[in-house]
Amino acid sequence: MSYKVKFWGVRGSIACPSPDHVIYGGNTSCVEVEAGGNLIVLDAGTGIRGLGKDMMRRKVASATLLLTHTHWDHINGFPFFAPAFDPNFSLRIMAGHLGGEAGGIRRVLANQMDTPTFPVPLSGLRSVLTFEDFRAGDSFPLFEGVTLRTGKLNHPNNATGYRIEHSGVSVCYVTDTEHDPGHPDDNVLRLIDGADLVIYDSTYTDDEFPAKVGWGHSTWQEGVRLCRAAGVKRLAIFHHDPDHTDAFMERVEDEARRMWPEGALVARDGMELTMA
């Protein structure tokens, strides 16, 4: 069985490369999942640039990109994804948050790369690109032996959560979403039920959250509560606020380990997990 997870970008909102973000990383959302020999990319924030360079080194021939949504911090690395310029590379791009909008995910990515905001249009990419829109809540086989389940998240302009199942192991990617304190999100609980790993939107702390209501994000403590309620094995605290320095994240890590010592970890750029 081959099932691995690697974090290429763990920050939220905006990339923040600085001396204050060396340990945990400053790249925005991008996670690589290898399931049964298939490469799946979750989101295309600035972390996808490093992933793309690594894929070129490994001579990866194809991949599937699953987008939670198309706010800038989740797609602005896409124009710098080197394999997309390789005519020998195939990329399947999927999204479930656009609700049947004309042109779907292809239109959104093309607009991002349209003049005058970027010098190379989407049509200038030389790889074989396919675009697929679905509706959040759909479930379907992604590859032979790999099943994808999806769920609607609570975020401005909508977002989609993912559950990737392979060989009896499940990894969930649940960002960006806002919780209602005291009322666990049923969509999230159904999606993560019994999962081996949940990568969860932990932008804020519970103390910070009241000032951020309506911004579409959650807290690491809510992630712990949800995962415990759903019988999840491990939680990866993810989508760190750009104002949270390494020193701040070290305190979060210490608190999370005390709250759930056997289950909680803080994601860092470059962190790799092998699922079993």
BELPEZI-V558615 format. One record per run of one state. SS is the DSSP state (alpha for helix, beta for strand, coil for the rest). FROM is the first residue (numbers start at 1). TO is the last residue. If there is no record, write none. Layout:
ss=SS from=FROM to=TO
ss=SS from=FROM to=TO
This chain:
ss=coil from=1 to=2
ss=beta from=3 to=9
ss=coil from=10 to=10
ss=beta from=11 to=11
ss=coil from=12 to=18
ss=alpha from=19 to=21
ss=coil from=22 to=27
ss=beta from=28 to=28
ss=coil from=29 to=29
ss=beta from=30 to=35
ss=coil from=36 to=37
ss=beta from=38 to=42
ss=coil from=43 to=46
ss=alpha from=47 to=58
ss=coil from=59 to=61
ss=beta from=62 to=67
ss=coil from=68 to=71
ss=alpha from=72 to=74
ss=coil from=75 to=77
ss=alpha from=78 to=80
ss=coil from=81 to=81
ss=alpha from=82 to=85
ss=coil from=86 to=89
ss=beta from=90 to=95
ss=coil from=96 to=103
ss=alpha from=104 to=112
ss=coil from=113 to=121
ss=alpha from=122 to=124
ss=coil from=125 to=127
ss=beta from=128 to=133
ss=coil from=134 to=138
ss=beta from=139 to=143
ss=coil from=144 to=145
ss=beta from=146 to=153
ss=coil from=154 to=158
ss=beta from=159 to=166
ss=coil from=167 to=168
ss=beta from=169 to=174
ss=coil from=175 to=179
ss=beta from=180 to=180
ss=coil from=181 to=182
ss=beta from=183 to=183
ss=coil from=184 to=185
ss=alpha from=186 to=192
ss=coil from=193 to=196
ss=beta from=197 to=201
ss=coil from=202 to=203
ss=beta from=204 to=204
ss=coil from=205 to=205
ss=alpha from=206 to=212
ss=coil from=213 to=218
ss=beta from=219 to=219
ss=alpha from=220 to=229
ss=coil from=230 to=233
ss=beta from=234 to=238
ss=coil from=239 to=239
ss=beta from=240 to=240
ss=coil from=241 to=245
ss=alpha from=246 to=259
ss=coil from=260 to=263
ss=beta from=264 to=266
ss=coil from=267 to=271
ss=beta from=272 to=274
ss=coil from=275 to=276
